[in-house]
Amino acid sequence: MCRSIKTLRPPALAEEATEDEMRAAALQYVRKVSGFRAPAAHNQEAFDRAVDAVAGATAELLGALEVRGQAARRAGQAV
């Protein structure tokens, strides 16, 4: 696994992951899987689509995860 991809869910990340953080993780993942740091022009579109898809899946995953204690902490912060 890419060691440069950091955990984006609480409690490892104190606040909600930003779009930039999710995109950076997606880019690292696609680079690792494809073996390209910077794809050739004829592969750029496929590379970019893959980064977009992985970033979208990451946002969906993080939005759906329930982390123990997070709901209680958020409720306490809203008061």
N, CA, C and O atoms as a Maestro MAE file, in Angstrom:
{
 s_m_m2io_version
 :::
 2.0.0
}

f_m_ct {
 s_m_title
 :::
 protein
 m_atom[316] {
  # First column is atom index #
  i_m_mmod_type
  r_m_x_coord
  r_m_y_coord
  r_m_z_coord
  i_m_residue_number
  s_m_chain_name
  s_m_pdb_residue_name
  s_m_pdb_atom_name
  i_m_atomic_number
  :::
  1 25 0.852 -1.195 0.000 1 A "MET " " N  " 7
  2 3 0.000 0.000 0.000 1 A "MET " " CA " 6
  3 2 0.883 1.238 0.000 1 A "MET " " C  " 6
  4 15 2.012 1.217 0.492 1 A "MET " " O  " 8
  5 25 0.354 2.305 -0.555 2 A "CYS " " N  " 7
  6 3 1.095 3.569 -0.584 2 A "CYS " " CA " 6
  7 2 1.237 4.119 0.826 2 A "CYS " " C  " 6
  8 15 0.239 4.400 1.489 2 A "CYS " " O  " 8
  9 25 2.432 4.267 1.273 3 A "ARG " " N  " 7
  10 3 2.642 4.796 2.620 3 A "ARG " " CA " 6
  11 2 2.372 6.281 2.691 3 A "ARG " " C  " 6
  12 15 2.182 6.819 3.782 3 A "ARG " " O  " 8
  13 25 2.351 6.959 1.555 4 A "SER " " N  " 7
  14 3 2.122 8.400 1.563 4 A "SER " " CA " 6
  15 2 0.638 8.747 1.629 4 A "SER " " C  " 6
  16 15 0.283 9.918 1.764 4 A "SER " " O  " 8
  17 25 -0.233 7.740 1.537 5 A "ILE " " N  " 7
  18 3 -1.663 7.997 1.679 5 A "ILE " " CA " 6
  19 2 -1.989 7.951 3.163 5 A "ILE " " C  " 6
  20 15 -1.786 6.927 3.814 5 A "ILE " " O  " 8
  21 25 -2.496 9.059 3.701 6 A "LYS " " N  " 7
  22 3 -2.791 9.094 5.127 6 A "LYS " " CA " 6
  23 2 -4.257 8.738 5.381 6 A "LYS " " C  " 6
  24 15 -5.106 8.864 4.499 6 A "LYS " " O  " 8
  25 25 -4.528 8.296 6.592 7 A "THR " " N  " 7
  26 3 -5.895 7.981 6.993 7 A "THR " " CA " 6
  27 2 -6.706 9.270 7.030 7 A "THR " " C  " 6
  28 15 -6.269 10.270 7.600 7 A "THR " " O  " 8
  29 25 -7.882 9.243 6.423 8 A "LEU " " N  " 7
  30 3 -8.693 10.459 6.315 8 A "LEU " " CA " 6
  31 2 -9.938 10.459 7.201 8 A "LEU " " C  " 6
  32 15 -10.752 11.379 7.122 8 A "LEU " " O  " 8
  33 25 -10.090 9.450 8.031 9 A "ARG " " N  " 7
  34 3 -11.269 9.421 8.899 9 A "ARG " " CA " 6
  35 2 -10.862 9.706 10.336 9 A "ARG " " C  " 6
  36 15 -9.731 9.436 10.739 9 A "ARG " " O  " 8
  37 25 -11.793 10.254 11.102 10 A "PRO " " N  " 7
  38 3 -11.520 10.445 12.530 10 A "PRO " " CA " 6
  39 2 -11.341 9.098 13.204 10 A "PRO " " C  " 6
  40 15 -11.924 8.133 12.710 10 A "PRO " " O  " 8
  41 25 -10.620 8.947 14.243 11 A "PRO " " N  " 7
  42 3 -9.901 9.995 14.973 11 A "PRO " " CA " 6
  43 2 -8.509 10.291 14.416 11 A "PRO " " C  " 6
  44 15 -7.834 11.190 14.918 11 A "PRO " " O  " 8
  45 25 -8.066 9.564 13.399 12 A "ALA " " N  " 7
  46 3 -6.738 9.826 12.832 12 A "ALA " " CA " 6
  47 2 -6.649 11.248 12.285 12 A "ALA " " C  " 6
  48 15 -5.596 11.880 12.356 12 A "ALA " " O  " 8
  49 25 -7.738 11.738 11.750 13 A "LEU " " N  " 7
  50 3 -7.807 13.111 11.245 13 A "LEU " " CA " 6
  51 2 -8.801 13.841 12.133 13 A "LEU " " C  " 6
  52 15 -9.964 13.447 12.213 13 A "LEU " " O  " 8
  53 25 -8.361 14.893 12.795 14 A "ALA " " N  " 7
  54 3 -9.189 15.577 13.791 14 A "ALA " " CA " 6
  55 2 -10.458 16.179 13.189 14 A "ALA " " C  " 6
  56 15 -11.515 16.158 13.819 14 A "ALA " " O  " 8
  57 25 -10.358 16.705 11.990 15 A "GLU " " N  " 7
  58 3 -11.505 17.329 11.346 15 A "GLU " " CA " 6
  59 2 -11.888 16.518 10.117 15 A "GLU " " C  " 6
  60 15 -11.174 15.598 9.717 15 A "GLU " " O  " 8
  61 25 -13.020 16.868 9.527 16 A "GLU " " N  " 7
  62 3 -13.464 16.190 8.317 16 A "GLU " " CA " 6
  63 2 -12.447 16.391 7.197 16 A "GLU " " C  " 6
  64 15 -11.889 17.477 7.041 16 A "GLU " " O  " 8
  65 25 -12.214 15.340 6.425 17 A "ALA " " N  " 7
  66 3 -11.256 15.421 5.319 17 A "ALA " " CA " 6
  67 2 -11.745 16.427 4.279 17 A "ALA " " C  " 6
  68 15 -12.936 16.497 3.976 17 A "ALA " " O  " 8
  69 25 -10.810 17.197 3.743 18 A "THR " " N  " 7
  70 3 -11.168 18.170 2.721 18 A "THR " " CA " 6
  71 2 -11.164 17.503 1.349 18 A "THR " " C  " 6
  72 15 -10.629 16.408 1.175 18 A "THR " " O  " 8
  73 25 -11.761 18.173 0.397 19 A "GLU " " N  " 7
  74 3 -11.763 17.683 -0.983 19 A "GLU " " CA " 6
  75 2 -10.329 17.555 -1.508 19 A "GLU " " C  " 6
  76 15 -10.008 16.608 -2.226 19 A "GLU " " O  " 8
  77 25 -9.481 18.505 -1.147 20 A "ASP " " N  " 7
  78 3 -8.073 18.458 -1.578 20 A "ASP " " CA " 6
  79 2 -7.354 17.242 -0.998 20 A "ASP " " C  " 6
  80 15 -6.560 16.609 -1.693 20 A "ASP " " O  " 8
  81 25 -7.621 16.908 0.265 21 A "GLU " " N  " 7
  82 3 -6.988 15.744 0.887 21 A "GLU " " CA " 6
  83 2 -7.454 14.445 0.230 21 A "GLU " " C  " 6
  84 15 -6.662 13.529 0.010 21 A "GLU " " O  " 8
  85 25 -8.753 14.379 -0.081 22 A "MET " " N  " 7
  86 3 -9.285 13.187 -0.740 22 A "MET " " CA " 6
  87 2 -8.712 13.042 -2.146 22 A "MET " " C  " 6
  88 15 -8.386 11.937 -2.579 22 A "MET " " O  " 8
  89 25 -8.592 14.154 -2.852 23 A "ARG " " N  " 7
  90 3 -8.037 14.113 -4.212 23 A "ARG " " CA " 6
  91 2 -6.556 13.722 -4.184 23 A "ARG " " C  " 6
  92 15 -6.102 12.962 -5.040 23 A "ARG " " O  " 8
  93 25 -5.810 14.231 -3.216 24 A "ALA " " N  " 7
  94 3 -4.390 13.879 -3.090 24 A "ALA " " CA " 6
  95 2 -4.225 12.385 -2.827 24 A "ALA " " C  " 6
  96 15 -3.338 11.749 -3.396 24 A "ALA " " O  " 8
  97 25 -5.072 11.824 -1.968 25 A "ALA " " N  " 7
  98 3 -5.011 10.389 -1.694 25 A "ALA " " CA " 6
  99 2 -5.368 9.595 -2.949 25 A "ALA " " C  " 6
  100 15 -4.733 8.586 -3.256 25 A "ALA " " O  " 8
  101 25 -6.389 10.060 -3.672 26 A "ALA " " N  " 7
  102 3 -6.792 9.388 -4.911 26 A "ALA " " CA " 6
  103 2 -5.667 9.426 -5.938 26 A "ALA " " C  " 6
  104 15 -5.409 8.430 -6.614 26 A "ALA " " O  " 8
  105 25 -5.005 10.555 -6.057 27 A "LEU " " N  " 7
  106 3 -3.892 10.690 -6.998 27 A "LEU " " CA " 6
  107 2 -2.765 9.720 -6.642 27 A "LEU " " C  " 6
  108 15 -2.212 9.065 -7.525 27 A "LEU " " O  " 8
  109 25 -2.425 9.623 -5.366 28 A "GLN " " N  " 7
  110 3 -1.376 8.695 -4.943 28 A "GLN " " CA " 6
  111 2 -1.759 7.253 -5.261 28 A "GLN " " C  " 6
  112 15 -0.925 6.464 -5.705 28 A "GLN " " O  " 8
  113 25 -3.021 6.917 -5.032 29 A "TYR " " N  " 7
  114 3 -3.501 5.560 -5.309 29 A "TYR " " CA " 6
  115 2 -3.391 5.244 -6.805 29 A "TYR " " C  " 6
  116 15 -2.878 4.191 -7.183 29 A "TYR " " O  " 8
  117 25 -3.874 6.156 -7.650 30 A "VAL " " N  " 7
  118 3 -3.852 5.926 -9.097 30 A "VAL " " CA " 6
  119 2 -2.409 5.866 -9.606 30 A "VAL " " C  " 6
  120 15 -2.094 5.067 -10.488 30 A "VAL " " O  " 8
  121 25 -1.546 6.698 -9.059 31 A "ARG " " N  " 7
  122 3 -0.130 6.636 -9.445 31 A "ARG " " CA " 6
  123 2 0.457 5.268 -9.113 31 A "ARG " " C  " 6
  124 15 1.183 4.687 -9.920 31 A "ARG " " O  " 8
  125 25 0.143 4.756 -7.927 32 A "LYS " " N  " 7
  126 3 0.684 3.470 -7.499 32 A "LYS " " CA " 6
  127 2 0.157 2.342 -8.381 32 A "LYS " " C  " 6
  128 15 0.927 1.501 -8.846 32 A "LYS " " O  " 8
  129 25 -1.149 2.323 -8.611 33 A "VAL " " N  " 7
  130 3 -1.766 1.251 -9.385 33 A "VAL " " CA " 6
  131 2 -1.316 1.288 -10.843 33 A "VAL " " C  " 6
  132 15 -1.046 0.243 -11.435 33 A "VAL " " O  " 8
  133 25 -1.233 2.484 -11.423 34 A "SER " " N  " 7
  134 3 -0.881 2.603 -12.838 34 A "SER " " CA " 6
  135 2 0.621 2.481 -13.085 34 A "SER " " C  " 6
  136 15 1.055 2.085 -14.167 34 A "SER " " O  " 8
  137 25 1.403 2.826 -12.071 35 A "GLY " " N  " 7
  138 3 2.852 2.828 -12.252 35 A "GLY " " CA " 6
  139 2 3.363 4.100 -12.904 35 A "GLY " " C  " 6
  140 15 4.545 4.195 -13.237 35 A "GLY " " O  " 8
  141 25 2.481 5.084 -13.090 36 A "PHE " " N  " 7
  142 3 2.865 6.363 -13.702 36 A "PHE " " CA " 6
  143 2 2.826 7.477 -12.673 36 A "PHE " " C  " 6
  144 15 1.822 7.654 -11.983 36 A "PHE " " O  " 8
  145 25 3.910 8.225 -12.564 37 A "ARG " " N  " 7
  146 3 3.873 9.444 -11.749 37 A "ARG " " CA " 6
  147 2 3.166 10.529 -12.542 37 A "ARG " " C  " 6
  148 15 2.326 11.259 -12.015 37 A "ARG " " O  " 8
  149 25 3.515 10.621 -13.805 38 A "ALA " " N  " 7
  150 3 2.872 11.557 -14.732 38 A "ALA " " CA " 6
  151 2 2.642 10.788 -16.031 38 A "ALA " " C  " 6
  152 15 3.603 10.448 -16.722 38 A "ALA " " O  " 8
  153 25 1.385 10.511 -16.374 39 A "PRO " " N  " 7
  154 3 1.113 9.702 -17.561 39 A "PRO " " CA " 6
  155 2 1.431 10.462 -18.851 39 A "PRO " " C  " 6
  156 15 1.446 11.692 -18.882 39 A "PRO " " O  " 8
  157 25 1.681 9.700 -19.903 40 A "ALA " " N  " 7
  158 3 1.881 10.294 -21.231 40 A "ALA " " CA " 6
  159 2 0.568 10.938 -21.680 40 A "ALA " " C  " 6
  160 15 -0.504 10.611 -21.170 40 A "ALA " " O  " 8
  161 25 0.669 11.839 -22.620 41 A "ALA " " N  " 7
  162 3 -0.508 12.575 -23.096 41 A "ALA " " CA " 6
  163 2 -1.641 11.647 -23.518 41 A "ALA " " C  " 6
  164 15 -2.808 11.942 -23.259 41 A "ALA " " O  " 8
  165 25 -1.314 10.531 -24.165 42 A "HIS " " N  " 7
  166 3 -2.365 9.631 -24.641 42 A "HIS " " CA " 6
  167 2 -3.036 8.847 -23.501 42 A "HIS " " C  " 6
  168 15 -4.066 8.209 -23.721 42 A "HIS " " O  " 8
  169 25 -2.468 8.885 -22.291 43 A "ASN " " N  " 7
  170 3 -3.066 8.232 -21.131 43 A "ASN " " CA " 6
  171 2 -3.657 9.218 -20.117 43 A "ASN " " C  " 6
  172 15 -4.283 8.806 -19.140 43 A "ASN " " O  " 8
  173 25 -3.457 10.501 -20.348 44 A "GLN " " N  " 7
  174 3 -3.854 11.523 -19.372 44 A "GLN " " CA " 6
  175 2 -5.348 11.493 -19.055 44 A "GLN " " C  " 6
  176 15 -5.728 11.583 -17.887 44 A "GLN " " O  " 8
  177 25 -6.189 11.369 -20.058 45 A "GLU " " N  " 7
  178 3 -7.639 11.381 -19.832 45 A "GLU " " CA " 6
  179 2 -8.074 10.205 -18.961 45 A "GLU " " C  " 6
  180 15 -8.858 10.381 -18.028 45 A "GLU " " O  " 8
  181 25 -7.576 9.022 -19.257 46 A "ALA " " N  " 7
  182 3 -7.914 7.837 -18.454 46 A "ALA " " CA " 6
  183 2 -7.403 8.003 -17.025 46 A "ALA " " C  " 6
  184 15 -8.095 7.647 -16.072 46 A "ALA " " O  " 8
  185 25 -6.210 8.534 -16.876 47 A "PHE " " N  " 7
  186 3 -5.609 8.771 -15.571 47 A "PHE " " CA " 6
  187 2 -6.472 9.740 -14.756 47 A "PHE " " C  " 6
  188 15 -6.781 9.479 -13.593 47 A "PHE " " O  " 8
  189 25 -6.855 10.853 -15.373 48 A "ASP " " N  " 7
  190 3 -7.674 11.862 -14.695 48 A "ASP " " CA " 6
  191 2 -9.050 11.315 -14.304 48 A "ASP " " C  " 6
  192 15 -9.556 11.610 -13.221 48 A "ASP " " O  " 8
  193 25 -9.651 10.517 -15.194 49 A "ARG " " N  " 7
  194 3 -10.957 9.904 -14.876 49 A "ARG " " CA " 6
  195 2 -10.822 8.971 -13.681 49 A "ARG " " C  " 6
  196 15 -11.698 8.934 -12.816 49 A "ARG " " O  " 8
  197 25 -9.739 8.224 -13.631 50 A "ALA " " N  " 7
  198 3 -9.518 7.317 -12.510 50 A "ALA " " CA " 6
  199 2 -9.351 8.088 -11.203 50 A "ALA " " C  " 6
  200 15 -9.908 7.691 -10.179 50 A "ALA " " O  " 8
  201 25 -8.600 9.174 -11.222 51 A "VAL " " N  " 7
  202 3 -8.429 9.996 -10.019 51 A "VAL " " CA " 6
  203 2 -9.784 10.538 -9.572 51 A "VAL " " C  " 6
  204 15 -10.094 10.509 -8.381 51 A "VAL " " O  " 8
  205 25 -10.593 11.032 -10.509 52 A "ASP " " N  " 7
  206 3 -11.926 11.543 -10.171 52 A "ASP " " CA " 6
  207 2 -12.800 10.450 -9.557 52 A "ASP " " C  " 6
  208 15 -13.497 10.689 -8.571 52 A "ASP " " O  " 8
  209 25 -12.761 9.259 -10.137 53 A "ALA " " N  " 7
  210 3 -13.588 8.148 -9.646 53 A "ALA " " CA " 6
  211 2 -13.156 7.725 -8.241 53 A "ALA " " C  " 6
  212 15 -13.999 7.488 -7.376 53 A "ALA " " O  " 8
  213 25 -11.854 7.633 -8.017 54 A "VAL " " N  " 7
  214 3 -11.358 7.228 -6.697 54 A "VAL " " CA " 6
  215 2 -11.663 8.315 -5.657 54 A "VAL " " C  " 6
  216 15 -12.042 8.000 -4.529 54 A "VAL " " O  " 8
  217 25 -11.502 9.573 -6.024 55 A "ALA " " N  " 7
  218 3 -11.828 10.664 -5.098 55 A "ALA " " CA " 6
  219 2 -13.316 10.640 -4.750 55 A "ALA " " C  " 6
  220 15 -13.683 10.844 -3.593 55 A "ALA " " O  " 8
  221 25 -14.168 10.393 -5.737 56 A "GLY " " N  " 7
  222 3 -15.607 10.301 -5.483 56 A "GLY " " CA " 6
  223 2 -15.952 9.133 -4.576 56 A "GLY " " C  " 6
  224 15 -16.772 9.267 -3.667 56 A "GLY " " O  " 8
  225 25 -15.331 7.992 -4.820 57 A "ALA " " N  " 7
  226 3 -15.566 6.811 -3.977 57 A "ALA " " CA " 6
  227 2 -15.062 7.069 -2.555 57 A "ALA " " C  " 6
  228 15 -15.671 6.612 -1.588 57 A "ALA " " O  " 8
  229 25 -13.971 7.787 -2.431 58 A "THR " " N  " 7
  230 3 -13.430 8.121 -1.109 58 A "THR " " CA " 6
  231 2 -14.398 9.010 -0.342 58 A "THR " " C  " 6
  232 15 -14.656 8.778 0.839 58 A "THR " " O  " 8
  233 25 -14.933 10.025 -1.007 59 A "ALA " " N  " 7
  234 3 -15.898 10.919 -0.362 59 A "ALA " " CA " 6
  235 2 -17.148 10.151 0.065 59 A "ALA " " C  " 6
  236 15 -17.672 10.360 1.159 59 A "ALA " " O  " 8
  237 25 -17.615 9.266 -0.803 60 A "GLU " " N  " 7
  238 3 -18.792 8.455 -0.481 60 A "GLU " " CA " 6
  239 2 -18.515 7.554 0.723 60 A "GLU " " C  " 6
  240 15 -19.338 7.453 1.632 60 A "GLU " " O  " 8
  241 25 -17.364 6.910 0.723 61 A "LEU " " N  " 7
  242 3 -16.997 6.036 1.833 61 A "LEU " " CA " 6
  243 2 -16.915 6.813 3.145 61 A "LEU " " C  " 6
  244 15 -17.515 6.412 4.142 61 A "LEU " " O  " 8
  245 25 -16.180 7.912 3.146 62 A "LEU " " N  " 7
  246 3 -16.013 8.684 4.376 62 A "LEU " " CA " 6
  247 2 -17.336 9.250 4.877 62 A "LEU " " C  " 6
  248 15 -17.548 9.376 6.083 62 A "LEU " " O  " 8
  249 25 -18.224 9.591 3.944 63 A "GLY " " N  " 7
  250 3 -19.537 10.103 4.326 63 A "GLY " " CA " 6
  251 2 -20.435 9.041 4.937 63 A "GLY " " C  " 6
  252 15 -21.334 9.359 5.716 63 A "GLY " " O  " 8
  253 25 -20.201 7.792 4.592 64 A "ALA " " N  " 7
  254 3 -21.043 6.704 5.072 64 A "ALA " " CA " 6
  255 2 -20.510 6.027 6.330 64 A "ALA " " C  " 6
  256 15 -21.266 5.354 7.031 64 A "ALA " " O  " 8
  257 25 -19.232 6.192 6.627 65 A "LEU " " N  " 7
  258 3 -18.648 5.525 7.791 65 A "LEU " " CA " 6
  259 2 -19.200 6.085 9.089 65 A "LEU " " C  " 6
  260 15 -19.403 7.291 9.228 65 A "LEU " " O  " 8
  261 25 -19.436 5.196 10.031 66 A "GLU " " N  " 7
  262 3 -19.830 5.597 11.380 66 A "GLU " " CA " 6
  263 2 -18.689 5.231 12.307 66 A "GLU " " C  " 6
  264 15 -18.359 4.056 12.469 66 A "GLU " " O  " 8
  265 25 -18.095 6.231 12.907 67 A "VAL " " N  " 7
  266 3 -16.966 6.023 13.802 67 A "VAL " " CA " 6
  267 2 -17.496 6.085 15.230 67 A "VAL " " C  " 6
  268 15 -18.174 7.040 15.611 67 A "VAL " " O  " 8
  269 25 -17.181 5.058 16.015 68 A "ARG " " N  " 7
  270 3 -17.658 5.006 17.400 68 A "ARG " " CA " 6
  271 2 -17.321 6.283 18.149 68 A "ARG " " C  " 6
  272 15 -16.185 6.756 18.124 68 A "ARG " " O  " 8
  273 25 -18.322 6.831 18.811 69 A "GLY " " N  " 7
  274 3 -18.112 8.019 19.626 69 A "GLY " " CA " 6
  275 2 -18.209 9.325 18.864 69 A "GLY " " C  " 6
  276 15 -18.367 10.379 19.481 69 A "GLY " " O  " 8
  277 25 -18.120 9.291 17.542 70 A "GLN " " N  " 7
  278 3 -18.166 10.533 16.763 70 A "GLN " " CA " 6
  279 2 -19.538 11.206 16.851 70 A "GLN " " C  " 6
  280 15 -19.609 12.426 17.004 70 A "GLN " " O  " 8
  281 25 -20.614 10.448 16.759 71 A "ALA " " N  " 7
  282 3 -21.955 11.036 16.799 71 A "ALA " " CA " 6
  283 2 -22.173 11.719 18.133 71 A "ALA " " C  " 6
  284 15 -22.737 12.812 18.186 71 A "ALA " " O  " 8
  285 25 -21.735 11.091 19.212 72 A "ALA " " N  " 7
  286 3 -21.893 11.674 20.546 72 A "ALA " " CA " 6
  287 2 -21.068 12.950 20.671 72 A "ALA " " C  " 6
  288 15 -21.538 13.941 21.231 72 A "ALA " " O  " 8
  289 25 -19.841 12.929 20.153 73 A "ARG " " N  " 7
  290 3 -19.004 14.131 20.216 73 A "ARG " " CA " 6
  291 2 -19.579 15.265 19.397 73 A "ARG " " C  " 6
  292 15 -19.577 16.417 19.831 73 A "ARG " " O  " 8
  293 25 -20.077 14.941 18.202 74 A "ARG " " N  " 7
  294 3 -20.671 15.995 17.357 74 A "ARG " " CA " 6
  295 2 -21.892 16.591 18.025 74 A "ARG " " C  " 6
  296 15 -22.080 17.807 17.990 74 A "ARG " " O  " 8
  297 25 -22.741 15.748 18.642 75 A "ALA " " N  " 7
  298 3 -23.941 16.230 19.333 75 A "ALA " " CA " 6
  299 2 -23.538 17.147 20.476 75 A "ALA " " C  " 6
  300 15 -24.190 18.164 20.711 75 A "ALA " " O  " 8
  301 25 -22.476 16.803 21.189 76 A "GLY " " N  " 7
  302 3 -21.990 17.629 22.303 76 A "GLY " " CA " 6
  303 2 -21.453 18.958 21.827 76 A "GLY " " C  " 6
  304 15 -21.580 19.962 22.528 76 A "GLY " " O  " 8
  305 25 -20.851 18.989 20.642 77 A "GLN " " N  " 7
  306 3 -20.302 20.239 20.100 77 A "GLN " " CA " 6
  307 2 -21.399 21.169 19.646 77 A "GLN " " C  " 6
  308 15 -21.236 22.389 19.693 77 A "GLN " " O  " 8
  309 25 -22.537 20.608 19.199 78 A "ALA " " N  " 7
  310 3 -23.621 21.429 18.677 78 A "ALA " " CA " 6
  311 2 -24.351 22.171 19.796 78 A "ALA " " C  " 6
  312 15 -25.033 23.163 19.538 78 A "ALA " " O  " 8
  313 25 -24.215 21.701 21.028 79 A "VAL " " N  " 7
  314 3 -24.931 22.307 22.154 79 A "VAL " " CA " 6
  315 2 -24.284 23.549 22.607 79 A "VAL " " C  " 6
  316 15 -24.759 24.185 23.548 79 A "VAL " " O  " 8
  :::
 }
 m_bond[315] {
  # First column is bond index #
  i_m_from
  i_m_to
  i_m_order
  :::
  1 1 2 1
  2 2 3 1
  3 3 4 2
  4 3 5 1
  5 5 6 1
  6 6 7 1
  7 7 8 2
  8 7 9 1
  9 9 10 1
  10 10 11 1
  11 11 12 2
  12 11 13 1
  13 13 14 1
  14 14 15 1
  15 15 16 2
  16 15 17 1
  17 17 18 1
  18 18 19 1
  19 19 20 2
  20 19 21 1
  21 21 22 1
  22 22 23 1
  23 23 24 2
  24 23 25 1
  25 25 26 1
  26 26 27 1
  27 27 28 2
  28 27 29 1
  29 29 30 1
  30 30 31 1
  31 31 32 2
  32 31 33 1
  33 33 34 1
  34 34 35 1
  35 35 36 2
  36 35 37 1
  37 37 38 1
  38 38 39 1
  39 39 40 2
  40 39 41 1
  41 41 42 1
  42 42 43 1
  43 43 44 2
  44 43 45 1
  45 45 46 1
  46 46 47 1
  47 47 48 2
  48 47 49 1
  49 49 50 1
  50 50 51 1
  51 51 52 2
  52 51 53 1
  53 53 54 1
  54 54 55 1
  55 55 56 2
  56 55 57 1
  57 57 58 1
  58 58 59 1
  59 59 60 2
  60 59 61 1
  61 61 62 1
  62 62 63 1
  63 63 64 2
  64 63 65 1
  65 65 66 1
  66 66 67 1
  67 67 68 2
  68 67 69 1
  69 69 70 1
  70 70 71 1
  71 71 72 2
  72 71 73 1
  73 73 74 1
  74 74 75 1
  75 75 76 2
  76 75 77 1
  77 77 78 1
  78 78 79 1
  79 79 80 2
  80 79 81 1
  81 81 82 1
  82 82 83 1
  83 83 84 2
  84 83 85 1
  85 85 86 1
  86 86 87 1
  87 87 88 2
  88 87 89 1
  89 89 90 1
  90 90 91 1
  91 91 92 2
  92 91 93 1
  93 93 94 1
  94 94 95 1
  95 95 96 2
  96 95 97 1
  97 97 98 1
  98 98 99 1
  99 99 100 2
  100 99 101 1
  101 101 102 1
  102 102 103 1
  103 103 104 2
  104 103 105 1
  105 105 106 1
  106 106 107 1
  107 107 108 2
  108 107 109 1
  109 109 110 1
  110 110 111 1
  111 111 112 2
  112 111 113 1
  113 113 114 1
  114 114 115 1
  115 115 116 2
  116 115 117 1
  117 117 118 1
  118 118 119 1
  119 119 120 2
  120 119 121 1
  121 121 122 1
  122 122 123 1
  123 123 124 2
  124 123 125 1
  125 125 126 1
  126 126 127 1
  127 127 128 2
  128 127 129 1
  129 129 130 1
  130 130 131 1
  131 131 132 2
  132 131 133 1
  133 133 134 1
  134 134 135 1
  135 135 136 2
  136 135 137 1
  137 137 138 1
  138 138 139 1
  139 139 140 2
  140 139 141 1
  141 141 142 1
  142 142 143 1
  143 143 144 2
  144 143 145 1
  145 145 146 1
  146 146 147 1
  147 147 148 2
  148 147 149 1
  149 149 150 1
  150 150 151 1
  151 151 152 2
  152 151 153 1
  153 153 154 1
  154 154 155 1
  155 155 156 2
  156 155 157 1
  157 157 158 1
  158 158 159 1
  159 159 160 2
  160 159 161 1
  161 161 162 1
  162 162 163 1
  163 163 164 2
  164 163 165 1
  165 165 166 1
  166 166 167 1
  167 167 168 2
  168 167 169 1
  169 169 170 1
  170 170 171 1
  171 171 172 2
  172 171 173 1
  173 173 174 1
  174 174 175 1
  175 175 176 2
  176 175 177 1
  177 177 178 1
  178 178 179 1
  179 179 180 2
  180 179 181 1
  181 181 182 1
  182 182 183 1
  183 183 184 2
  184 183 185 1
  185 185 186 1
  186 186 187 1
  187 187 188 2
  188 187 189 1
  189 189 190 1
  190 190 191 1
  191 191 192 2
  192 191 193 1
  193 193 194 1
  194 194 195 1
  195 195 196 2
  196 195 197 1
  197 197 198 1
  198 198 199 1
  199 199 200 2
  200 199 201 1
  201 201 202 1
  202 202 203 1
  203 203 204 2
  204 203 205 1
  205 205 206 1
  206 206 207 1
  207 207 208 2
  208 207 209 1
  209 209 210 1
  210 210 211 1
  211 211 212 2
  212 211 213 1
  213 213 214 1
  214 214 215 1
  215 215 216 2
  216 215 217 1
  217 217 218 1
  218 218 219 1
  219 219 220 2
  220 219 221 1
  221 221 222 1
  222 222 223 1
  223 223 224 2
  224 223 225 1
  225 225 226 1
  226 226 227 1
  227 227 228 2
  228 227 229 1
  229 229 230 1
  230 230 231 1
  231 231 232 2
  232 231 233 1
  233 233 234 1
  234 234 235 1
  235 235 236 2
  236 235 237 1
  237 237 238 1
  238 238 239 1
  239 239 240 2
  240 239 241 1
  241 241 242 1
  242 242 243 1
  243 243 244 2
  244 243 245 1
  245 245 246 1
  246 246 247 1
  247 247 248 2
  248 247 249 1
  249 249 250 1
  250 250 251 1
  251 251 252 2
  252 251 253 1
  253 253 254 1
  254 254 255 1
  255 255 256 2
  256 255 257 1
  257 257 258 1
  258 258 259 1
  259 259 260 2
  260 259 261 1
  261 261 262 1
  262 262 263 1
  263 263 264 2
  264 263 265 1
  265 265 266 1
  266 266 267 1
  267 267 268 2
  268 267 269 1
  269 269 270 1
  270 270 271 1
  271 271 272 2
  272 271 273 1
  273 273 274 1
  274 274 275 1
  275 275 276 2
  276 275 277 1
  277 277 278 1
  278 278 279 1
  279 279 280 2
  280 279 281 1
  281 281 282 1
  282 282 283 1
  283 283 284 2
  284 283 285 1
  285 285 286 1
  286 286 287 1
  287 287 288 2
  288 287 289 1
  289 289 290 1
  290 290 291 1
  291 291 292 2
  292 291 293 1
  293 293 294 1
  294 294 295 1
  295 295 296 2
  296 295 297 1
  297 297 298 1
  298 298 299 1
  299 299 300 2
  300 299 301 1
  301 301 302 1
  302 302 303 1
  303 303 304 2
  304 303 305 1
  305 305 306 1
  306 306 307 1
  307 307 308 2
  308 307 309 1
  309 309 310 1
  310 310 311 1
  311 311 312 2
  312 311 313 1
  313 313 314 1
  314 314 315 1
  315 315 316 2
  :::
 }
}
